[in-house]
Amino acid sequence: MTRPHTPEVLISEVGPRDGLQSVKATMPTAHKLRWIDALADAGLREIEVASFVPAKLLPQMADAALVVQHALRHSSLRVMALVPNLRGAQAALQAGAQKLTLPVSASPAHSMANVRKTPEAMVQEVQAVLHWRDQHAPGVPVEVGMSTAFGCTLQGHVPEADVLRLAVQLAQVGVDEIGLSDTTGMGNPAQVSRLFQQLFREIGERTGSAHMHNTRGLGLANCLAAYEAGVRTFDSSLGGLGGCPYAPGASGNVVTEDLVFMLEAMGVSTGIDLEKLMAARLPLQDGLPGEPLYGMTPEAGLPKGWRT
Ligand code: ZN
């Protein structure tokens, strides 16, 4: 079967990284691989499959290299890894990762808590990664997801000027894509629209993904606002995996199933088969028994006559 055209938006699945990183249980490697296979079969073209951090800090990610190597079997997939620093980037590139993403916090307080570095020191770390990439893996894009771009639980309000200044710095050092993350689910659609429009004005086509959380129920509304501002890459997580430590009972990342449903229902192509996507919840649940999964579309089922 040939695809009629390139889908309009890119959904970047972050469940195997962002999701697994925030649950207590460790998913056995075999289950992870089955889950990633199911996601690729559903038509996902980009998956953040692992985080290259010391296993002491995150035992859930001890199999990162293995998971990357397995995911590379899917030729339709761009295999992405999160790396907090140069050492992680070296390990991820050695494993064969096809895209790297680094977290840089707009909030100094969150930056210190998350990576024990100031945002300025993180920009230097990103530069070191870019330098290494240029020498050893020139074809691999480097993305920065700017954490706490819409607010921070530690610092509170995050000035938009701080976000934009940091984005411009990152673009100047050569980061390929700079996305904005609503790490703690504090953003609202007006703010998302305004900030992404400003970002496009400042850094143009280097504007990257919208990484929205559904902590307060605004995940999809924020995605729609970002879409209308021109964003065409969205991070989301199957089953909204991960939850949010700051809001018990609330889902964390935007639910991939609901996001795909919204976009496809609007006539915006994602390239994803929603039925197969929902079926990918099975290997996820098998690998993490007892972990709650979220999503209104899987709960309600697809409307009669639905065709992707
Ligand atoms: Zn997230």
Boltz pocket constraint, residues with backbone or C-beta under 6 A from the ligand:
constraints:
  - pocket:
      binder: B
      contacts: [[A, 18], [A, 183], [A, 211], [A, 212], [A, 213], [A, 253]]
      max_distance: 6.0
